[in-house]
Amino acid sequence: MAGLFLGTSIHETAQVAGAGLMYQAQYNDPVALDIATITKLVRNLSMIAVIPAIGIIFSEDDQNSESQSKFAWLAMIPWFIVGFGIMSAIRSIGDLGETPFGLLTTAQWDHIVDITKTTAEKLLLIAMSAVGLTSLLKGMREVGLKPFLLALFAATLVGIVSIFGIFLLAENLLTALNIA
């Protein structure tokens, strides 16, 4: 249950992995990290359909009011979604079978995946450090209490929706996976 909650309620993928790892270590739960990560990645994959659909829905409203402007379908699809879909497909195809892409041995593919993971983790560490170094307590104080309270409300709401979703929808899944 904890892995599902972490995967559904935390916004950032790296934070989901970190929280899942901490929970796994603290409570000796060997599957918490895996379930949290898989849950978050499924949420990420849903962006491939949801983000372009929202763009198209809202752009059609604008299109009706401005009939002379030309509708650009490609502008509705963010490039990071395309990249995420391509990378997910490459990884999934590479993990199928005993000779990834018909060119590599399993050991070579695993080595490529390990190098990619390590590089991604280091780049993510650098990016998160940069964000942290540019965050100033003085700036947060100047913004005021209202944005903090709004964020607290939003996080609480997401947590409550996640808990209800898990209790309403996930019991069969957890039973089928022999985790409950």
N, C-alpha and C positions, 0 to 999 in steps of 0.2 A: 504494500500500500504506500509506503513512504516514497519509493521510487516513482510511482505514478504521480503522487502529489508534487514531488520536486519537478518532474518533467512537464506537468501541466501548469504549474503556478509560477515558475521562474521564467523571466523573459529571455535572458541571454543564455545561449548554448554553453558557453564556457562556465558560467555561474552554475548551471544545472550540473555539469560534470564535476565541478568543485564541491558542490553541496552533496551530490551523490557519493563522491569519494569520502567525504567527511562522515556522512551517515554510515556508510559501509564500514569504515574503520571504527567509529565510535560504538556501534551497536552490533558489530560482527555479523552483518547482513551481506552475504556474498553476492546477492543479485540486485541490491539497491542501485548501484551505479549503472549496471547494464539496463535495467528497466527505466531509470530516469533518462539516460542518454537516448535510448530507443524511442521513448515517448516524445522527447523533445525533437528528435529528428523527424518523426512522423508529423509533428506540428509544423516543422520547417518545410517538409515536402508539400503540405497543404497550401503553402504560399504560392506554389506554382500555378494553382488554379484560382485561388481566392484573390490575389492582388490584381492580375489582369482583369478578372471578372468585375471587381469593384471599379477599376479604371474605366472599363467599357460602360458599365451602368451609369456612372456619373458623367462620363463624357457625352453620352447620348442625350442627357438633359441639356448640356451646353450646346450640343450640335443642333438640337431642335430650335434653340433660341437664336443661333447664329447660322443661318442656312447657307451663307456664302463661304464659310471657312471649310476647308477640306479636312475630312476626318483621317487622322493618322493612326492606324491600328498598331503599328510597331511602337508608337510612343506610349501605349498603354501597358507595355511589358517592360518592367525594370530589368536592366542587364544583369544585375546580381542574381535574379531569379533564373535566367537562362544559364548563367555560369553554375549555379547550384544544381540545377537539373542535369547539366552535362557531367559535372563531377560525380554526382550521385550515380548516374548511369555507368560511368567509367568504373567506379569502385564496385558496383554491383556485378557488372559483366566480368570484371577481373576476378571476383571471388567465386564465379561459377566454374565448375569443372577443375580438372587437374592441370591443365595448361592454359593459364590466362591468355586470352586473345590468340591462342594457338601459337604463341611466340615465346612465352616465358615458362620457366619452371615455377612450381609453387613457392619454392624458396626465394627465387628472384622477385616474384611478385610481393611476397611478404616483406622482403628487404625494401622494396620501393615504397610500400605502405608505411613501414616503420620510419623511413627517412622523411616521408611526407608528413606523418604525424608529428615527428620531432620538430621539423621545420615550422609547421603550423603552430605548435605549442609555443615555440620561442618567439615567433612573430606576434602571436596573441599576447604573450607576456609583455613584449615591447609596446604594443598598442595600448594595453590596459595601463601600463606604467605611464605612458604619455598622457592618457586621460587623467590619471590620478595626479600627475605633476602639474597639470593645467587647472585642476580644481582647487580653488582657493576658498577657505572658510569665510573670508571677508566677503567674497562675491555671493556666497550662499546666504550670508546674513543680510546683505543688501537686497536680495530678492524678496526676503520676508517669509512669514510663516504660512501664508495662504498656499503657495505651491507645494510646500512640504505636507500640509494637511491634505491637499488634493492627491498627492502621490500616495500618502498613507491610506486614504480612502480607496483609491484605485487598487492598491496592492491587497488590501483587506477584501475587497469585492472579488478580485481574481482568486484569492485563496478560498473564499466561501464557495464560489462557483466550481472550483476544482474539486473541493471536498464533496459537494453534492453530486457532481458528475461521476466521481469515482464510486460513491456509494450506490448511485442509481444504475450506472452502466457497466462498471468494471467487475462486479462479483463473478459473473460467468467467465470472464477472461482470466481472472486470477485463479478460479477453480480449474479451468481447462489447462492452465500452465502449471498447476499443482503448487501454487505459491500461497494461496489463502490459508 
